Amino acid sequence: MISRRDLLRMAAGVSFCSASGWIESLAADVHKHPQRKRACILLWMPGGPSQLDTFDPKPGHANGGPYKAIATSAPGVMISEHLPKLAKQMERAAVIRSMYTKEGDHNRATVLMRTGYLPQGPIRYPNIGSLFSKELMEPASEMPAFVSIAPSNFFATGPGFLGPQYAPMVVGNGRDAVQAPQQGMQQDFGPPLRVENLDSPAGVTTTHAEARLGLLKDLDQDFRAQRPGVPVASHLSAYERAVRLMRAKGSEAFDLDEEPKELRLKYGRSQFGQGCLLARRLIERGVPFVEVSLSGGQPLAWDTHIDNFKVVQSLSESLDSGWSALVDDLKDRGMLETTLIVWMGEFGRTPKINPNSGRDHFPLAWSTVLMGGGIRGGQAVGKTAADGMAVVDRPIGVGDFLATICRGLGIDPAKQNVSNVGRPIRIVDPKASPIKEALA
């Protein structure tokens, strides 16, 4: 924490400024403070989003589709007309337009993007959320290190060989799409995104609750001793994390009703938008890694083999509101420079439009986006052909992309963890190289 003396000194140094200037200067000093830890928010697009209809449009070409491309705050960088709010913030973003892999299968591609490795025999590779939160977490924190908001649960990757203590705490179920205003429903924002059963039952005092938890712990220890193994350890680890959160003041982070209604409206009524707001509240309270999925009520929402343009437009509206509000909110609180935002799916979509007005799986040339802490924004890295069918400049593999995230977060991508087969595994494949031009 910053001391009272530090705050007074910072205030004195900017006392000649206007009120708004004082706040901005104070926020800047806060986020640069050495005790301000870096954090990551992953915006996961299950199913594989169309790069041509989001961040790599091809205006004037038949493969471009009906969407228009619009100018952004980054000179020369055009994006979809359905992302107008994000267009005003692209000076903070590095659009990676030359991603390529050989994996066009949802399962294998998801594992590759979410772990950095393809499935290999008995090795259980951990999710990047587990890997990164392990490096960024405060061991004594009562808050979870990794929270996953509204995951689709399709092709999910877990903590792998790191163990159940690094598994995500899951909030929401990913089945809720945009919420139409309804009288009396959580201020019209849909079902709340909270961790269930954190509060004691009615009539149970704190003393009684602690006694019950103590008894449960004793029983659990006996059970674990008699039945050692990963399933039991995972179950008990989940209970232990829940108990810590019950006792933590930070559990208030899940109560979005504390936020002004105007701010919630800015994020949007979609579950994704409210999930982005929750992500900010969690990061603010020391959670180092938060994942928010945009599933639109479908497990693979971006898998647009049919009616691509109608579906992507609807999803883009939720994406545009939630993501842009998140950026503004983090910036206003002096947190954007220490928070890295990652936008990605498992692959892209075919430039050629199929007979069902859809786009199919395409891993050969697609896009991801990095924004915020540790990133040099205002640019597009790499280039695809005029028809979108191939990378023509600066091909970037999954390992390169993940190594860049590591560097942005201050993590050594070459650091090793011992796997479940006793073999040391680097966080990122040693052949990978960070995208230097994307790093601040």
Buried (B, 14 or more C-beta within 10 A) or exposed (E): EBEEEEEEEBEEEBEEEEEEEBBBBBBEBBBEBEEBBBBBBBBBBBBBBBBBBBBBBBEEBEBBBEBEBBEBBBEEBBBBBBBBBBBEBBBBBBBBBBBBBEBBBBEBBBBBBBBBBBEEEEBBBBBBBBBBBBBBBEEEBBBBBBBBBBBBBBBBBBBBBBBBBBBBBBBBBBBBBBBEEEEEEBBBBBBBBBBEEBEBEEEEEEEEBEEEBEEEEEEBEEEBEEEEEEEBBBBBBBEBBBBBBBBBEBBEBBEBEEBEEEBBBBBBBBBBBBBBBBBBBBBBBBBBBBBBBBBBEBBBBBBBBEEBBEBBBBBBBBBBBBBBBBBBBBBEBBBBBBBBBBBBBBBBBBBEBBEEBBBBBBBBBBBBBBBBBBBBBBBBBBBBBEBBBEBEEBBBBBBBBBBBBBBBBBBEBEBEBEBBEEEEBBBBBEEBEBBEEBBE
